[in-house]
Structure formats: structure tokens, C-alpha cells
Amino acid sequence: QVHTVESGGGVVQPGGSLRLSCAASGGRFSANAMGWYRQAPGNERELVAHITIGSSTNYADSVKGRFTISRDNAKSTVYLQMNSLRPEDTARYYCRADSSRGASWGRGTQVTVSS
């Protein structure tokens, strides 16, 4: 299983953009499907975006057209480009790696959208 570390969170105004990164190590990154999840206080963790080993993607309805997930296997990194951010996007964002050996989670990065 790979070990993942998220980065790129911060405070941004509504309508702004952020790019999150999830760097993986300790395994074969290309053999992992990768997902971005988020959890706001009092809410359950929810899937935001997912990218398969073959780079097929799917998104939560709430972020379609605003967020883009991508992966760079050479850098063992998955990205989440977030545009047109809204206050309701405020949450801690987590990266998850899935392979035949199981799943692993990072510790997350906080995104706060506020004026």
C-alpha cells in the first residue's frame, strides 16, 4: 500500500481556486485508483472525485464542472483543481489510494472558503 500526503489547502474567497496535491510513496502508484474525499464538521466523509488506473474520472454532482481530478504517474501524484469555490466546499480534503492490497488514507488538508 502506498503512503499519501496531501497539500495545497488554504483559505480562499468565494469564486477563487485552489489546487490540491496528493503525493504517494512506498508502493506502485500506477496500480492504484485514487480518490479525493472531503469531510466537513458534523458531516460524513464524502467522495468528491475519483480517477481510475486508466484515468477514467467521475465526480460528485456538487462539484461537476468546477473540479478536475488528474494524475501524474511519473510523479506519483494526484491533483484536484478546484475552481469557482463556494463556502459549502469548506472541509478537510483527504486522498485515498485503492489497490488490490487494500486502501490507504492521507491525513488531509484543510480548505476554507470564506469572504
C-alpha distances in whole Angstrom, upper triangle without the diagonal:
4,7,10,13,16,20,23,24,28,31,33,36,36,36,34,31,27,24,21,18,15,13,10,9,7,6,8,9,12,10,9,12,12,15,17,18,21,23,26,28,29,27,24,21,22,20,22,20,18,17,16,15,18,19,21,21,23,24,25,29,30,28,29,31,30,26,25,21,20,17,18,15,17,17,13,15,16,19,21,25,27,31,34,32,34,34,32,29,29,26,22,20,16,13,11,8,8,7,9,6,7,7,7,10,12,15,17,20,24,26,30,32,36,39
4,6,10,13,16,20,21,25,28,30,33,34,34,31,28,24,21,18,15,11,10,6,5,5,5,7,7,10,10,8,11,11,13,15,17,20,22,25,27,29,27,24,21,21,19,20,19,17,16,15,14,18,18,20,20,22,23,24,28,28,27,28,29,28,24,22,19,18,15,15,13,15,13,10,11,13,16,18,22,24,28,31,29,31,32,30,27,27,24,20,18,14,11,10,7,9,9,12,10,10,9,7,9,10,13,15,18,21,24,27,30,33,37
4,7,10,14,17,19,22,26,28,31,32,32,29,26,23,20,16,13,10,8,5,5,6,8,10,10,13,13,11,13,12,14,15,16,18,20,23,25,27,25,23,19,20,19,20,19,17,17,18,17,20,20,22,22,23,23,25,28,28,26,28,29,27,24,22,19,18,16,16,15,16,14,11,11,13,15,18,21,23,27,30,28,30,30,29,25,25,22,18,16,12,10,9,8,11,12,15,13,12,10,7,8,7,10,12,15,19,21,25,28,31,34
4,7,10,14,15,19,22,24,27,28,28,26,22,19,16,13,10,6,6,4,7,9,10,12,10,13,14,11,13,10,11,11,13,15,17,20,22,25,23,21,17,18,17,17,16,15,15,16,16,19,18,20,19,20,21,22,25,25,23,24,26,24,20,19,16,15,13,14,14,15,13,10,9,10,12,14,18,19,23,26,24,26,26,25,22,21,18,15,12,9,7,8,8,11,13,16,15,14,11,8,7,5,8,9,12,15,18,21,24,27,31
4,7,10,12,15,19,21,25,26,26,23,20,17,14,11,8,5,5,7,9,12,13,15,13,16,17,15,15,13,13,12,13,15,16,19,21,24,22,21,18,18,17,17,17,17,17,19,19,22,20,22,21,22,21,22,26,25,22,24,26,23,20,19,16,16,14,15,15,16,13,11,9,10,12,13,16,18,22,24,22,24,24,24,20,19,17,13,11,9,8,10,11,15,17,20,19,17,14,11,9,5,7,7,9,13,15,19,22,25,28
4,7,8,12,15,17,21,22,22,20,17,13,11,7,6,4,7,9,12,15,16,17,15,17,19,16,16,12,12,10,11,12,14,17,19,22,20,19,16,16,16,15,15,15,16,18,19,22,19,21,19,20,19,20,23,22,19,21,22,20,16,16,14,14,14,15,16,17,14,12,10,9,9,10,13,14,18,21,19,21,21,20,17,16,14,10,8,7,7,10,12,16,18,22,21,19,16,12,10,6,7,6,6,10,11,15,18,21,24
4,6,9,13,15,18,20,20,17,14,11,9,6,5,6,8,12,14,18,19,20,17,20,22,19,19,15,14,12,14,14,16,17,20,23,22,21,18,19,18,16,16,17,18,21,22,24,21,23,21,21,20,21,24,22,19,22,22,19,16,16,14,15,15,15,17,18,15,14,11,11,10,10,12,13,16,19,17,19,20,20,16,15,14,11,9,10,10,13,15,19,22,25,24,23,19,16,13,10,10,8,6,9,10,14,16,19,22
4,7,10,11,15,17,17,14,11,7,6,4,6,9,11,15,18,21,22,23,20,22,24,21,21,17,16,13,14,14,16,17,20,23,22,22,19,19,18,16,16,18,19,22,23,25,22,23,21,21,20,20,23,21,18,20,20,17,14,15,14,15,15,16,19,19,16,16,13,12,10,9,10,11,13,16,14,17,17,18,15,14,13,11,10,11,12,16,18,22,24,28,28,26,22,19,16,13,13,10,7,9,9,12,13,16,19
4,7,9,13,14,15,12,10,7,8,6,9,11,14,17,20,23,25,25,22,24,26,23,22,18,16,13,13,12,14,14,16,20,19,19,17,17,17,15,16,18,20,23,25,26,23,24,22,21,19,19,21,19,17,20,20,16,14,15,15,17,18,19,22,23,19,19,15,14,12,11,11,10,13,15,12,14,14,15,12,10,10,9,8,11,12,16,19,22,26,29,28,26,22,20,16,13,12,9,5,5,5,8,10,13,16
4,6,10,13,14,11,10,8,10,10,12,15,17,21,23,27,28,29,26,28,30,27,25,22,20,16,16,14,15,15,16,20,20,21,19,19,20,17,19,22,23,27,28,30,27,28,25,24,22,21,23,20,18,21,21,17,16,18,18,20,21,23,25,26,23,22,19,18,15,14,13,12,14,15,12,13,13,15,12,10,10,10,11,14,16,20,23,26,29,33,32,30,26,23,20,17,15,12,8,6,5,6,8,11,13
4,7,10,12,10,10,9,12,12,16,18,21,24,27,30,32,32,29,31,33,30,28,24,22,18,18,15,16,15,16,20,20,22,20,20,21,19,21,24,26,29,31,32,29,30,26,26,23,22,23,20,18,21,21,17,17,19,20,22,24,25,28,29,26,26,22,21,18,16,15,13,13,14,11,12,11,13,11,9,11,12,13,16,19,22,26,29,32,36,35,33,29,26,23,20,18,15,11,8,6,5,6,7,9
4,7,8,6,7,8,11,13,16,19,22,26,29,32,33,34,30,32,33,30,29,25,22,19,19,16,17,16,18,22,21,23,21,21,21,18,20,23,25,29,31,32,28,29,25,25,22,21,22,18,16,19,19,15,15,17,19,21,24,25,28,30,27,27,23,21,18,15,13,11,11,10,8,9,9,12,11,10,12,14,14,18,20,24,27,30,33,37,37,34,30,28,25,22,21,17,14,11,8,6,5,6,8
4,6,6,8,10,14,16,20,23,26,29,32,36,36,37,33,34,36,33,31,27,25,21,21,18,19,17,19,22,22,24,23,22,23,20,22,25,27,31,33,34,30,30,27,26,23,22,22,18,17,19,19,15,16,19,21,24,26,28,31,32,30,30,26,24,20,18,15,12,11,9,8,8,8,12,11,11,14,16,17,21,23,26,29,32,36,39,39,37,33,31,28,25,24,20,17,14,11,8,5,5,5
4,5,9,11,15,17,20,23,27,30,33,37,37,37,33,34,36,33,30,27,24,20,20,18,19,17,19,22,21,23,22,21,21,18,20,24,26,30,32,33,29,29,25,24,20,19,19,15,14,17,16,13,14,18,20,23,26,28,31,33,30,30,27,24,20,17,15,11,10,7,5,5,6,10,9,10,14,17,17,21,23,26,29,32,35,39,39,36,33,31,28,26,25,21,18,15,12,9,6,6,6
4,7,10,14,16,20,23,26,29,33,36,37,36,32,33,35,32,29,26,23,20,20,19,20,19,22,24,23,25,23,22,21,18,19,23,25,28,31,31,27,27,23,22,19,19,18,15,13,15,13,10,12,15,18,21,24,26,30,31,29,29,25,23,19,16,13,10,7,4,5,6,9,12,11,13,16,18,18,22,23,26,29,32,35,38,39,36,33,31,28,27,26,22,19,17,13,12,9,10,10
4,7,11,13,17,20,23,27,30,34,34,34,30,31,33,30,28,24,22,19,20,18,20,19,22,25,23,25,23,22,21,18,19,22,24,27,30,30,26,26,23,22,19,19,19,16,14,16,14,11,12,14,17,19,22,24,27,29,26,27,23,20,17,14,11,8,6,5,5,8,10,13,11,12,15,17,17,20,21,25,27,30,33,37,37,35,31,30,27,24,24,20,17,15,12,11,8,10,10
4,7,10,13,17,20,23,27,30,30,30,26,27,29,27,25,21,19,16,17,16,19,19,22,25,23,24,22,20,19,16,16,19,20,24,26,26,23,23,20,20,17,18,18,16,13,15,13,9,9,11,14,16,18,20,24,25,22,23,19,17,13,10,7,5,4,6,6,10,12,14,11,12,15,16,15,17,18,22,24,27,30,34,34,32,28,27,24,22,21,18,15,14,11,11,10,12,13
4,6,10,13,16,20,23,27,27,27,23,24,27,24,22,19,17,14,15,14,17,17,20,23,22,22,20,19,18,14,15,18,19,22,24,25,21,22,19,19,17,18,19,16,13,15,15,11,10,11,12,14,16,18,21,22,19,20,16,14,10,8,6,5,7,9,8,12,13,15,11,12,13,13,12,15,15,19,21,24,27,31,31,29,26,24,21,18,18,15,12,11,9,10,10,13,15
4,7,10,13,16,20,23,24,23,20,21,23,21,19,16,15,12,14,14,17,18,22,25,23,23,20,19,17,14,13,15,16,19,21,22,18,19,17,18,16,17,19,17,14,16,15,12,9,9,10,11,13,14,17,18,16,16,12,10,7,6,4,6,9,12,11,15,16,17,13,14,14,14,11,13,13,16,18,21,24,28,28,26,23,21,19,16,17,14,11,12,10,13,13,17,19
4,7,10,13,17,20,21,21,17,19,21,18,17,13,12,9,12,12,15,17,20,23,21,20,17,16,15,12,12,14,14,18,19,21,17,19,16,17,15,17,19,18,14,16,17,14,11,10,9,11,12,13,16,17,14,14,10,8,6,5,6,8,11,14,13,16,17,17,13,13,13,11,9,10,10,13,15,19,21,25,25,23,20,18,15,13,13,10,8,10,9,13,14,17,20
4,6,10,13,17,17,17,14,16,18,16,15,12,11,10,13,14,17,19,22,25,23,22,18,18,16,14,13,14,14,16,17,19,16,18,16,18,17,19,21,20,17,19,19,16,13,12,10,10,10,11,13,14,11,10,7,6,5,7,9,11,15,18,17,19,21,20,17,17,15,13,10,10,9,12,13,17,19,23,23,21,18,16,14,11,13,10,9,12,12,16,18,21,24
4,6,10,13,14,14,11,13,15,13,13,9,10,9,12,13,16,19,22,24,22,21,17,17,15,14,13,13,13,15,15,18,15,18,16,17,17,19,22,21,19,20,21,19,15,14,11,11,9,10,12,13,10,8,5,5,6,9,12,14,18,21,19,22,22,22,18,18,16,13,10,9,6,9,10,13,16,20,19,18,15,12,10,8,10,9,10,13,14,18,20,23,26
4,7,11,11,12,9,12,14,12,13,11,12,12,15,17,20,22,25,27,26,24,20,20,18,18,16,15,15,16,16,18,17,19,18,20,20,22,25,25,22,23,24,22,18,17,14,12,10,10,10,11,8,6,4,7,9,12,15,17,21,24,23,25,26,26,22,22,20,17,14,12,9,11,11,14,16,19,18,18,15,13,12,9,12,12,12,16,17,21,23,27,30
4,7,8,9,7,10,12,10,12,10,12,13,16,18,21,24,26,28,27,24,21,21,19,19,17,16,14,15,14,17,16,19,19,21,21,23,27,27,24,25,26,24,21,19,15,14,11,11,10,11,9,5,6,8,11,14,18,20,24,27,26,28,29,28,24,24,22,18,15,13,10,10,9,12,13,16,15,15,13,10,10,9,12,13,15,18,20,24,26,30,33
4,6,8,7,11,12,12,14,13,16,17,19,21,24,27,29,31,29,27,24,24,22,22,21,19,18,18,16,19,19,22,22,24,25,27,30,30,28,29,30,28,24,22,19,17,14,13,11,12,10,7,9,12,15,18,21,24,27,31,29,32,32,31,28,27,25,21,19,16,13,13,11,13,14,16,15,15,14,11,12,11,14,16,17,21,23,27,30,33,36
4,7,8,12,12,12,15,15,18,19,21,24,26,29,31,33,31,29,25,26,24,25,23,21,20,19,17,20,21,24,24,26,27,29,33,33,30,31,33,31,28,25,22,20,17,16,14,14,13,10,12,15,18,21,25,27,31,34,33,35,35,34,31,30,27,24,21,18,15,14,12,14,13,15,13,14,13,12,13,13,16,18,20,24,26,30,33,36,39
4,6,9,9,9,13,13,16,19,21,24,26,29,32,33,31,28,25,25,23,24,22,19,17,16,14,17,18,21,22,24,25,28,31,32,30,30,32,31,27,24,21,19,15,15,12,13,13,9,12,14,18,21,24,27,31,34,33,35,36,34,31,31,28,25,22,18,15,14,10,11,10,12,10,12,12,11,14,14,18,19,22,25,27,31,34,37,40
4,6,6,7,11,12,16,18,21,24,27,30,33,34,32,29,26,25,23,23,21,18,16,14,11,14,15,18,20,22,24,27,30,31,29,29,30,29,26,23,19,17,13,13,9,11,11,8,11,13,17,20,23,26,30,33,32,35,36,34,31,31,29,26,23,19,16,14,11,11,9,11,11,13,13,13,15,16,20,21,23,27,28,32,34,38,41
4,5,5,8,9,13,15,18,21,24,28,30,32,30,27,23,23,20,20,17,15,12,11,9,12,13,16,16,19,21,23,27,28,25,25,26,26,22,19,15,13,10,9,7,9,9,6,8,10,13,16,20,23,26,29,29,31,32,31,27,28,26,23,19,17,13,12,8,10,9,12,12,13,12,12,14,14,18,18,20,24,25,29,30,34,37
4,5,8,10,13,16,19,23,26,29,32,34,31,28,25,24,20,20,17,14,11,9,6,9,10,13,15,18,20,23,26,28,25,25,26,25,22,19,15,13,9,9,6,9,10,7,10,11,14,17,20,23,26,30,29,32,33,32,28,30,27,25,21,19,15,14,10,11,9,12,13,14,14,15,16,17,21,21,23,26,27,30,32,36,39
4,7,10,13,17,19,23,26,29,32,33,30,27,24,23,20,21,18,14,12,9,6,9,11,14,15,18,20,23,26,28,26,25,27,27,23,21,17,15,12,12,9,12,14,10,12,13,16,19,22,25,28,31,31,33,34,33,29,30,28,26,22,19,15,13,9,8,6,8,10,11,12,13,16,17,21,22,24,27,28,32,33,37,40
4,6,10,13,16,19,22,26,28,30,27,24,20,19,16,17,14,11,9,7,6,10,11,13,13,15,18,20,23,25,23,23,24,24,21,18,14,13,11,12,10,13,14,10,11,11,14,16,20,22,26,29,28,30,31,29,26,27,24,22,18,15,12,9,6,5,5,8,9,9,9,10,12,14,18,18,20,24,25,28,30,34,37
4,7,11,13,17,20,23,26,27,24,21,18,16,13,14,11,8,6,4,5,8,8,10,10,12,14,16,20,21,19,19,21,21,18,15,12,11,10,12,11,15,15,12,12,10,13,14,18,20,23,26,25,27,28,26,23,24,22,20,17,14,11,8,6,5,6,10,12,11,9,11,12,14,18,17,20,22,23,26,28,32,35
4,7,10,14,17,20,23,25,22,19,15,14,11,11,9,6,5,6,8,11,9,11,10,11,12,14,18,19,17,17,19,19,15,13,9,9,8,11,11,15,14,11,10,7,10,11,14,16,20,23,22,24,25,23,20,21,19,17,13,11,7,6,5,6,9,13,14,12,10,10,10,11,15,14,16,19,19,23,24,28,31
4,6,10,13,17,20,21,18,16,12,10,7,8,6,4,6,9,11,13,11,12,9,10,10,11,15,16,14,15,17,16,13,12,8,10,10,14,14,18,16,14,11,9,10,9,13,14,18,20,19,21,22,19,16,18,15,14,10,8,6,5,7,8,12,15,16,13,10,10,10,11,14,12,14,16,16,20,21,25,28
4,7,10,14,17,19,16,14,10,9,6,5,5,6,9,12,14,16,14,14,11,11,10,10,14,14,12,13,16,14,11,11,8,11,12,15,16,19,17,15,12,9,9,8,11,12,15,17,16,17,18,16,13,14,12,10,7,6,5,6,9,11,15,18,19,16,13,12,10,10,12,10,11,13,13,16,17,21,24
4,7,10,14,15,12,10,6,5,4,5,7,9,12,15,17,20,17,17,14,12,10,10,13,13,12,14,17,15,12,13,11,14,15,19,20,23,21,18,16,13,12,10,13,13,16,18,16,16,17,14,11,12,9,8,6,5,6,8,11,13,17,20,20,17,13,12,10,10,11,9,11,12,12,15,16,20,24
4,7,10,12,9,8,5,6,7,7,10,12,15,18,21,23,21,20,17,15,12,11,14,12,12,15,17,15,13,15,14,17,18,21,23,26,23,21,18,15,14,12,14,13,16,17,14,14,14,11,9,9,6,5,4,6,9,11,14,16,20,23,23,20,16,15,12,12,11,8,9,9,9,12,14,17,21
4,7,8,6,6,4,6,9,10,13,16,19,22,24,27,24,24,20,18,16,13,16,14,14,18,20,18,16,18,18,21,22,25,26,29,26,24,21,19,18,15,17,16,18,19,16,15,14,11,10,9,5,5,7,8,11,13,17,19,22,25,25,21,18,16,13,13,12,10,10,10,10,12,14,17,20
4,6,5,7,8,9,12,12,16,19,22,25,28,30,27,26,23,21,18,15,17,14,15,19,21,19,17,20,20,23,25,28,29,32,29,27,24,21,20,17,19,16,19,18,15,13,11,9,9,7,4,6,9,11,15,17,20,22,26,29,28,25,21,20,16,16,14,12,12,10,10,10,12,14,18
4,5,8,10,12,15,16,20,22,26,28,31,33,31,30,27,24,21,19,20,18,19,22,25,22,21,24,24,27,28,31,32,35,32,30,27,25,23,21,22,20,22,22,18,16,13,11,12,9,7,9,12,14,18,19,23,25,29,31,30,27,23,22,18,18,15,14,14,11,12,12,14,16,19
4,7,10,12,16,17,21,23,27,29,32,34,32,31,28,25,22,19,20,18,20,23,26,24,23,26,25,29,30,33,34,37,34,32,29,27,26,23,25,23,24,24,20,18,15,13,14,12,10,12,14,16,19,21,24,26,29,31,31,27,24,23,20,20,18,16,17,15,16,15,17,18,22
4,7,9,12,14,17,20,23,26,29,31,29,27,24,21,18,15,17,15,17,20,23,21,20,23,22,26,27,31,32,35,32,30,27,24,23,21,23,20,22,22,19,17,15,12,12,12,9,11,13,14,17,18,22,23,26,29,28,25,21,21,18,18,17,15,16,15,15,15,17,19,22
4,6,10,12,16,17,21,23,26,28,26,25,22,19,17,14,16,15,17,20,23,21,20,22,21,24,25,29,30,33,31,28,25,23,22,20,22,20,23,23,20,19,17,14,14,13,11,11,12,12,15,15,19,20,23,25,25,21,18,18,15,16,16,14,16,15,16,17,19,21,25
4,7,9,12,14,18,20,23,25,23,22,19,17,14,12,15,14,15,18,21,19,17,19,18,21,22,25,26,29,27,24,22,19,19,17,19,18,21,21,19,18,17,14,13,13,9,9,9,9,11,12,15,16,20,22,22,18,15,15,12,13,13,12,13,13,14,16,18,21,24
4,6,9,11,15,17,21,22,20,19,16,13,11,9,12,11,12,14,18,17,15,16,15,18,20,23,25,28,26,23,21,18,17,15,17,16,19,19,17,16,16,13,12,13,10,11,10,10,11,12,15,16,19,22,22,19,16,16,13,15,15,13,15,15,15,17,18,21,24
4,6,8,11,14,17,19,17,15,12,10,8,7,10,10,10,12,16,15,12,13,12,15,17,20,21,25,23,21,18,15,15,12,15,14,17,18,17,17,18,15,12,14,12,12,10,9,10,10,13,13,17,20,20,17,14,15,13,14,15,13,15,16,15,18,19,22,25
4,7,11,14,17,18,16,14,11,9,6,5,9,8,7,9,12,11,9,10,9,13,15,19,20,24,22,20,17,13,12,9,12,11,13,15,13,14,15,13,10,12,11,11,9,10,10,11,14,15,19,22,23,20,17,16,14,15,16,13,14,14,13,16,16,20,23
4,7,10,14,15,12,11,7,6,4,6,10,10,8,9,12,11,8,8,6,10,12,16,17,21,19,17,15,11,10,8,11,11,14,16,15,16,18,16,13,15,14,14,11,11,10,10,12,13,17,20,21,19,16,16,15,15,17,15,15,16,15,18,19,22,25
4,7,10,11,9,8,5,5,7,9,12,14,12,12,14,14,11,10,7,9,10,14,15,19,18,15,13,10,11,10,13,14,17,19,19,20,22,20,17,19,17,16,13,12,10,9,10,10,13,16,18,16,14,14,14,15,18,16,17,19,18,21,22,26,29
4,7,8,5,5,4,7,9,12,15,17,15,14,15,16,13,10,7,7,8,11,12,16,16,13,12,9,10,10,13,15,18,21,21,23,25,23,20,22,20,19,16,14,11,11,10,10,12,16,17,16,14,15,15,16,19,18,19,21,21,24,25,28,31
4,5,5,5,7,9,12,15,18,20,18,17,19,19,16,14,10,10,9,12,12,16,16,14,13,11,13,14,17,19,22,25,25,27,28,26,23,25,24,22,19,17,13,12,10,9,10,13,15,15,14,15,16,18,21,20,22,24,24,27,28,32,35
4,5,8,10,13,16,19,22,24,21,20,22,22,19,16,13,11,9,11,10,13,14,12,13,11,14,16,19,21,24,27,27,30,31,29,26,28,26,24,21,18,15,13,11,10,9,12,14,14,14,16,17,19,22,22,23,26,26,30,31,35,37
4,6,9,12,16,19,22,24,21,20,21,22,19,16,13,11,10,12,11,14,16,14,15,13,15,17,19,22,24,27,28,30,32,30,27,29,28,27,23,21,18,16,14,13,13,15,18,18,18,19,20,22,25,24,26,28,28,31,32,36,38
4,6,10,13,16,19,21,18,17,17,18,15,12,9,7,7,10,10,14,15,13,13,11,12,13,15,18,20,23,24,26,29,27,24,26,25,24,20,19,16,15,14,14,14,17,19,19,18,19,19,20,24,22,23,25,25,28,28,32,35
4,7,11,14,16,19,16,14,16,17,15,12,10,9,10,13,14,17,18,17,16,13,14,14,16,18,20,23,23,26,28,26,23,26,25,24,21,19,17,16,15,14,15,18,21,20,19,20,20,22,25,23,24,26,25,28,28,32,34
4,7,11,13,15,13,11,12,14,11,9,7,8,10,14,15,19,19,17,15,12,12,12,13,15,17,19,20,22,24,22,19,22,21,21,18,17,15,14,14,14,16,19,21,20,18,19,19,20,23,21,21,23,22,25,25,28,31
4,7,9,12,10,9,11,13,10,9,9,11,13,17,18,22,22,20,18,14,14,12,14,14,16,18,18,20,22,20,17,20,20,20,17,16,15,15,15,15,18,20,22,20,18,20,19,20,22,20,21,22,21,23,23,27,29
4,6,8,7,6,9,10,8,8,9,12,15,18,20,24,23,21,18,15,14,11,12,12,14,15,15,16,18,16,14,17,16,17,14,15,14,15,16,17,20,22,24,22,19,20,19,20,21,19,19,20,18,20,20,23,26
4,5,6,6,10,11,9,11,12,15,18,22,23,27,26,24,21,17,16,13,14,13,14,15,14,15,16,13,12,15,15,16,14,15,15,15,18,18,21,24,26,23,20,21,19,20,21,18,19,19,17,19,18,22,24
4,6,5,9,10,10,12,14,17,21,24,26,30,29,27,24,20,19,15,16,14,15,14,14,14,16,13,13,16,16,18,17,18,19,19,21,22,25,28,29,26,24,24,23,23,24,22,22,21,19,20,19,22,24
4,6,9,9,9,12,14,18,21,25,27,30,29,27,24,20,18,14,14,12,12,12,11,10,12,10,9,13,14,16,15,17,18,19,22,23,26,29,30,27,24,25,22,23,23,20,19,18,16,16,15,18,20
4,6,5,6,9,11,15,18,21,24,27,25,24,21,17,15,11,11,9,9,9,9,10,13,11,9,12,13,15,13,15,16,18,20,22,25,28,29,27,24,23,21,21,22,18,18,17,14,16,14,17,20
4,5,6,8,11,14,18,21,24,26,26,24,21,18,15,12,12,10,10,11,12,13,16,14,12,16,17,19,16,18,18,19,21,22,25,28,30,27,25,25,23,23,24,21,21,20,18,19,18,21,23
4,6,8,11,14,18,21,24,26,25,25,22,18,16,13,11,10,9,9,11,13,17,16,14,17,19,21,18,20,20,22,23,25,27,31,32,30,27,27,25,25,26,23,22,22,19,20,18,21,22
4,7,10,13,17,20,23,25,24,24,20,17,14,10,8,6,5,6,8,10,14,13,11,14,16,18,16,18,18,20,22,24,27,31,32,30,27,26,24,23,24,20,19,18,15,16,14,17,19
4,7,10,14,17,20,22,21,20,17,13,10,7,5,4,6,8,9,12,15,14,11,14,15,15,13,15,15,17,19,21,24,27,28,26,23,22,20,20,21,17,16,16,14,15,14,18,20
4,7,10,13,16,19,18,17,14,11,8,6,5,7,9,12,12,15,18,17,14,17,17,17,14,15,14,16,17,19,22,25,26,25,22,21,20,19,21,18,17,18,16,18,18,21,23
4,7,11,13,16,15,14,11,7,6,5,6,9,12,15,15,18,20,19,15,18,17,17,13,13,11,13,14,15,18,22,23,21,18,18,17,16,19,16,16,17,16,19,19,23,25
4,7,10,12,12,11,9,6,5,7,8,12,14,18,18,21,23,22,19,21,20,19,15,15,12,14,14,15,17,21,22,21,19,18,18,17,20,18,17,20,19,22,22,26,28
4,6,9,9,8,6,4,6,9,11,15,17,21,21,24,26,25,22,23,22,20,16,15,12,13,12,14,15,19,20,19,17,17,17,16,19,18,18,21,20,24,24,28,31
4,5,5,6,5,6,8,12,13,17,20,24,24,27,29,28,25,26,25,23,19,18,15,15,14,16,17,20,21,21,19,18,18,18,21,19,20,22,22,26,27,30,33
4,5,5,6,8,11,15,17,20,23,27,27,30,32,31,27,28,27,24,21,19,15,15,13,15,14,17,18,19,18,17,18,18,21,20,21,24,25,28,30,33,36
4,6,8,11,13,17,19,22,25,29,29,32,34,33,29,30,29,26,23,21,18,18,16,18,18,20,21,22,21,20,20,20,23,22,23,26,26,30,31,35,37
4,5,9,11,15,17,20,23,27,26,30,31,31,27,27,26,24,20,19,16,16,15,17,18,21,21,21,20,18,18,17,20,19,19,23,23,27,28,32,34
4,7,10,14,17,20,23,27,26,29,30,29,26,26,24,22,18,16,13,13,11,14,14,17,17,18,16,15,15,14,17,17,18,21,22,26,28,31,34
4,7,10,13,16,19,23,22,25,27,26,22,23,21,19,15,13,10,12,11,14,15,19,19,18,16,14,14,13,15,15,15,18,19,22,24,28,30
4,7,10,13,17,20,19,22,24,23,19,20,19,17,13,12,9,10,10,13,15,19,19,18,15,14,13,12,15,13,14,17,17,20,22,25,28
4,6,10,13,16,16,19,21,20,16,18,17,15,12,11,9,12,13,16,18,22,22,21,18,17,15,14,16,13,13,15,14,18,19,22,25
4,6,10,13,12,15,17,17,13,14,14,13,10,11,10,12,14,17,20,23,24,22,19,18,16,14,16,13,12,13,12,15,16,19,22
4,7,10,10,14,16,16,13,15,15,15,12,14,13,16,18,21,23,27,28,26,23,21,19,18,19,16,14,15,12,15,15,18,20
4,7,7,10,13,13,9,12,13,14,12,14,14,17,20,22,25,29,30,27,24,23,20,19,19,16,14,13,10,12,11,15,17
4,5,9,12,13,11,13,15,16,15,18,18,21,23,26,29,32,33,31,28,27,24,22,23,19,17,16,12,13,11,14,16
4,7,10,11,10,12,15,17,17,20,21,24,26,28,32,35,36,34,30,29,26,25,25,21,19,17,13,13,10,12,13
4,7,8,6,9,12,14,14,17,19,22,25,27,30,34,34,32,28,27,24,22,22,18,16,14,10,9,7,9,11
4,5,5,8,11,14,14,18,20,23,26,29,32,35,36,33,29,28,25,24,23,19,17,14,11,9,6,8,10
4,5,6,9,13,14,18,21,23,27,29,33,36,36,33,30,28,25,23,22,18,16,13,10,7,5,6,9
4,5,8,12,13,16,19,21,25,27,31,34,34,31,27,26,23,22,21,17,16,13,10,9,8,9,12
4,6,9,10,13,16,18,22,24,28,31,31,28,24,23,20,19,18,14,13,10,8,7,7,10,13
4,7,9,13,16,19,22,25,28,32,31,28,25,23,19,18,16,13,11,8,5,5,5,8,12
4,6,9,13,16,19,22,26,29,28,25,21,19,16,15,13,10,9,6,6,7,9,12,15
4,7,10,13,17,19,23,26,25,22,19,16,13,11,9,6,5,4,6,8,11,14,18
4,7,10,14,16,20,23,23,20,16,14,11,9,9,5,5,6,7,10,13,16,20
4,7,10,13,17,20,19,16,13,10,7,6,7,4,7,9,11,14,17,20,23
4,7,10,14,17,17,14,10,8,6,6,8,7,9,12,13,17,19,23,26
4,7,10,13,13,10,7,6,5,7,10,10,13,15,17,20,23,26,30
4,7,10,10,8,5,5,7,9,12,13,16,19,20,24,26,29,33
4,7,8,6,4,7,9,12,16,16,19,22,23,27,29,32,36
4,5,5,6,9,12,15,18,19,22,25,27,30,32,36,39
4,6,8,11,15,18,21,23,26,29,30,34,36,39,43
4,7,10,13,16,20,21,25,28,30,33,36,39,43
4,7,10,14,17,19,22,25,27,30,33,36,40
4,7,10,14,15,18,21,23,27,29,32,36
4,7,10,12,15,19,21,24,27,30,34
4,7,8,12,15,17,21,23,27,30
4,6,9,12,15,18,21,25,28
4,7,10,13,16,20,23,26
4,7,10,13,16,19,23
4,7,10,13,16,19
4,7,10,13,16
4,7,10,13
4,6,10
4,7
4
